[in-house]
Amino acid sequence: MADAGTAGIFAALPRIREVDISGPAALDTLLREATTPFIVRGLVADWPMVEAGRQSGRAARDYIERHARPTPFAVSVGASQSGGRLFYGDMQGMNFQMMRAPLPEIFARMTENEGVDGAPSIYLASIDMQNFFTGLHEANHVDLGERTPLASIWMGTPTRIAAHNDAPDNLACVAVGRRRFTLFPRDQFRNLYLGPVDNTPAGRAVSMVDFHDPDFVAYPGFRDALAQAQVAELDAGDALYIPALWWHHVEGLSDFNVLVNYWWRDTPRWLGQPQDALNHALLAIRDLPEDEKRHWRAMFDHYVFSDDPAVAAHIPEPERGVLAPLTPDSAGKLRAFLLRALSR
């Protein structure tokens, strides 16, 4: 499908709802209650970084560079003529290389390539703002109340990042340039045709569908995914809330793009990662005989998914161990037990 057809796809999708807020307290209420995405236009319009970007991409880079610490930054450099799509190459590797360089060197390369047709994509992904910069987070941040989010900055030339999801909730704030987000509900993972879980561009399984040239013969269910999709184009200063586990395809549309995002979970930090449990289940359960898999499905329903107090009611309360509600102490003991078991 040609780019004109692709533009038609995005144009036909429903827009993500927009909301107005009156301040941090209203934002906090929205974030606690929302189960679907929403946009707040102009939420971070007063950031100095946004103001610098309104002048030019070069001015934004100069502003960010002044706050950078003298340490190497991880950067992805995409293949020339890739159209900004950072993706698999031959499925054994990626179509981009990972490098490390000081931020001034990376920004100088961006300046050299600006406006050059077919120039390689340059993308700095998920850089911890507080560890790699001095004062940048303090001058450009959203008040999220009692949450303790991870604040990351994403910077690059025009890029296309395949649809993926993240376990935490996400508030994504466009600081420089423009971005297009295409979002899908959690349950659309089958229709997005996910790639490998152990060989990924950036740690999360991604959709194999090229959104700019979708192959509906190879991926027929993608039409059903599009029927559930929502899209938004955000300008500098706008923010988008992406609920945990919602799938999102992200495009940087300007010559220079900067996003600041905040990830947080309402669950305790000492709990394990569900993806680790899925990976272990692939190792331990998926290839068992069918009758044994049925048994383990029933055991998971009983111990993990039912939340039935009767599961442990017959055991004296002090002796219920990990069948009782987890605490930091019991979670730590369970983690240690798993580490010993996996190291045998």
CORFEN-V417193 format. One record per residue. RES is the residue in one small letter. PHI is phi in degrees with one decimal (NA if undefined). D_FIRST is the distance of its C-alpha to the first C-alpha in Angstrom with 2 decimals. Layout:
# CORFEN-V417193
{{RES	PHI	D_FIRST} {RES	PHI	D_FIRST}}
This chain:
# CORFEN-V417193
{{m	NA	0.00} {a	-74.2	3.79} {d	-59.1	6.73} {a	-61.8	8.06} {g	-67.0	5.95} {t	-62.9	6.77} {a	-58.2	10.18} {g	-65.1	10.49} {i	-59.0	10.22} {f	-65.2	12.93} {a	-64.9	14.88} {a	-83.0	15.28} {l	-76.7	16.70} {p	-60.9	20.51} {r	-84.4	22.24} {i	-67.1	24.54} {r	-64.7	28.10} {e	-111.5	30.27} {v	-129.9	33.96} {d	-108.6	36.97} {i	-129.2	39.59} {s	-105.8	43.09} {g	158.4	43.56} {p	-56.6	43.49} {a	-65.0	45.22} {a	-66.9	42.66} {l	-64.2	39.81} {d	-58.5	41.70} {t	-62.9	42.06} {l	-60.0	38.37} {l	-67.1	37.44} {r	-74.2	40.03} {e	-99.6	39.03} {a	-71.7	35.24} {t	-118.9	33.18} {t	-131.9	29.85} {p	-67.0	28.20} {f	-152.7	29.53} {i	-115.3	29.38} {v	-117.1	32.50} {r	-69.7	31.92} {g	73.3	34.27} {l	-59.0	35.74} {v	-117.5	36.18} {a	-62.9	36.28} {d	-92.0	39.81} {w	-65.0	39.05} {p	-58.2	40.30} {m	-65.1	37.09} {v	-65.2	35.10} {e	-61.9	37.62} {a	-63.4	37.29} {g	-66.0	33.52} {r	-65.1	33.99} {q	-73.3	35.94} {s	-179.4	33.39} {g	-62.3	31.54} {r	-62.3	34.52} {a	-63.7	36.96} {a	-65.1	35.15} {r	-64.4	35.26} {d	-61.3	38.91} {y	-62.7	39.73} {i	-64.8	38.12} {e	-61.1	39.67} {r	-62.4	43.12} {h	-97.2	42.94} {a	-74.5	41.63} {r	-82.4	44.05} {p	-78.7	44.76} {t	-139.1	42.95} {p	-64.9	39.93} {f	-108.3	36.57} {a	-77.6	33.84} {v	-139.4	30.69} {s	-98.8	27.34} {v	-117.0	26.32} {g	-81.9	22.75} {a	-67.4	21.80} {s	-61.2	21.26} {q	66.0	17.78} {s	-84.0	16.36} {g	68.1	14.89} {g	82.5	17.34} {r	-81.1	15.93} {l	-93.7	19.18} {f	-155.5	18.55} {y	-67.4	19.79} {g	-94.4	20.37} {d	-103.3	21.60} {m	73.6	22.33} {q	-91.5	25.95} {g	-152.1	25.43} {m	-105.1	23.21} {n	-90.3	21.38} {f	-140.1	23.99} {q	-112.5	27.77} {m	-94.0	30.22} {m	-134.8	33.09} {r	-132.9	36.01} {a	-160.2	37.42} {p	-63.3	39.36} {l	-60.1	37.36} {p	-58.0	38.72} {e	-67.0	37.41} {i	-65.6	33.90} {f	-64.8	33.91} {a	-62.9	35.26} {r	-65.6	32.33} {m	-60.8	29.94} {t	-63.0	32.03} {e	-61.8	31.94} {n	-89.5	28.14} {e	-60.9	27.51} {g	82.9	25.51} {v	-88.7	25.05} {d	-62.5	21.63} {g	74.5	20.40} {a	-64.7	23.27} {p	-63.7	23.28} {s	-70.8	22.62} {i	-128.3	25.94} {y	-144.5	26.20} {l	-106.8	29.35} {a	-109.4	28.73} {s	51.4	31.25} {i	-88.4	34.30} {d	-63.9	37.42} {m	-65.4	38.68} {q	-82.2	42.30} {n	-86.2	42.58} {f	-109.2	40.91} {f	-136.3	42.03} {t	-115.8	45.30} {g	84.7	45.34} {l	-68.0	41.63} {h	-65.2	41.30} {e	-63.5	44.54} {a	-86.4	43.45} {n	-141.1	39.95} {h	-151.9	39.87} {v	-103.5	39.57} {d	-75.8	42.64} {l	-108.9	41.67} {g	64.8	45.23} {e	-82.4	46.53} {r	-67.2	43.25} {t	-120.5	43.24} {p	-79.9	39.59} {l	-87.0	38.12} {a	-100.2	36.96} {s	-123.7	34.24} {i	-120.1	32.63} {w	-124.5	29.16} {m	-135.4	28.74} {g	177.3	26.22} {t	-78.5	24.00} {p	-56.3	20.36} {t	-140.8	19.04} {r	-129.1	16.58} {i	-108.7	18.55} {a	-58.4	17.12} {a	-59.2	18.22} {h	-153.0	21.87} {n	-132.8	25.11} {d	-130.3	28.64} {a	-68.9	31.96} {p	-81.2	33.63} {d	-67.6	33.09} {n	-143.1	31.35} {l	-112.6	31.96} {a	-105.1	29.47} {c	-116.4	30.75} {v	-80.6	28.86} {a	-100.6	31.51} {v	-141.7	29.79} {g	82.4	26.51} {r	-133.9	23.75} {r	-136.5	21.65} {r	-112.6	18.97} {f	-113.8	19.71} {t	-116.3	17.71} {l	-113.4	20.37} {f	-135.3	20.86} {p	-60.6	24.30} {r	-53.2	26.08} {d	-76.8	25.73} {q	-89.3	21.93} {f	-60.2	22.28} {r	-64.8	21.74} {n	-79.7	18.37} {l	-96.3	17.22} {y	54.2	18.04} {l	-71.9	20.37} {g	-83.8	21.24} {p	-59.3	24.86} {v	-92.0	27.51} {d	-109.9	29.69} {n	-143.9	27.28} {t	-126.8	25.25} {p	-63.3	24.10} {a	-150.0	26.63} {g	101.1	28.66} {r	-121.1	26.49} {a	-61.3	24.11} {v	-123.1	20.47} {s	-66.5	17.29} {m	-84.5	15.48} {v	-79.7	12.07} {d	-82.9	9.98} {f	-65.9	9.49} {h	-89.8	7.35} {d	-154.7	4.81} {p	-66.9	6.49} {d	-97.6	7.71} {f	-76.2	9.55} {v	-77.0	11.71} {a	-73.3	13.13} {y	-128.2	13.28} {p	-63.1	13.99} {g	-67.7	16.26} {f	-63.7	13.70} {r	-61.8	13.50} {d	-67.8	17.24} {a	-62.8	17.00} {l	-62.5	14.97} {a	-66.9	17.76} {q	-105.7	20.20} {a	-79.2	18.51} {q	-133.3	20.04} {v	-133.6	18.99} {a	-151.6	21.22} {e	-111.7	21.35} {l	-110.7	24.73} {d	-96.5	26.88} {a	-56.8	29.76} {g	103.0	32.46} {d	-87.2	30.35} {a	-135.1	30.44} {l	-129.7	28.47} {y	-94.3	30.12} {i	-114.4	28.12} {p	-62.1	30.29} {a	-51.1	31.00} {l	73.9	28.46} {w	-73.0	25.66} {w	-81.9	22.28} {h	-144.1	20.76} {h	-103.7	17.77} {v	-125.8	19.17} {e	-125.9	18.00} {g	-88.5	20.57} {l	-100.2	19.60} {s	-104.6	22.75} {d	-61.4	24.36} {f	-137.3	26.70} {n	-130.9	26.23} {v	-132.9	28.93} {l	-125.8	28.93} {v	-114.1	32.11} {n	-127.6	31.90} {y	-122.7	34.65} {w	-109.9	34.63} {w	-152.8	37.45} {r	-125.2	38.50} {d	-81.8	41.13} {t	-83.8	42.33} {p	-61.5	45.00} {r	-65.1	44.01} {w	-82.3	46.16} {l	-71.9	44.05} {g	-74.5	41.87} {q	-94.9	38.09} {p	-56.3	36.42} {q	-61.1	33.89} {d	-63.8	36.95} {a	-65.8	38.19} {l	-63.3	34.93} {n	-60.6	35.02} {h	-67.8	38.64} {a	-65.1	37.97} {l	-60.9	35.49} {l	-71.0	38.36} {a	-101.8	41.14} {i	-122.8	39.96} {r	-55.2	36.67} {d	-96.6	38.17} {l	-73.2	41.44} {p	-58.0	42.53} {e	-57.9	41.17} {d	-66.9	44.55} {e	-71.7	44.89} {k	-62.4	41.44} {r	-61.1	42.49} {h	-62.0	45.62} {w	-70.1	43.85} {r	-62.2	41.42} {a	-65.5	44.58} {m	-65.9	46.16} {f	-63.2	43.21} {d	-59.4	43.34} {h	-68.3	47.09} {y	-92.0	47.29} {v	-109.6	44.03} {f	-98.9	42.33} {s	-79.7	45.24} {d	55.3	47.15} {d	-88.7	50.17} {p	-57.5	53.49} {a	-67.1	55.07} {v	-56.3	53.29} {a	-118.6	55.97} {a	-62.5	58.65} {h	-82.8	60.96} {i	-101.3	61.08} {p	-52.6	63.52} {e	-53.5	61.62} {p	-67.1	62.72} {e	-105.3	61.59} {r	-78.8	58.03} {g	54.9	56.49} {v	-75.5	52.69} {l	-78.6	52.78} {a	-80.9	54.14} {p	-52.6	51.86} {l	-68.6	50.83} {t	-123.2	52.52} {p	-54.6	51.92} {d	-69.7	54.76} {s	-69.3	53.69} {a	-65.5	50.06} {g	-63.5	51.35} {k	-66.4	53.46} {l	-65.5	50.58} {r	-61.9	48.41} {a	-63.3	51.29} {f	-61.4	51.75} {l	-64.4	48.10} {l	-59.9	48.30} {r	-64.8	51.43} {a	-66.0	49.89} {l	-74.3	46.74} {s	-88.5	48.84} {r	-73.3	50.92}}
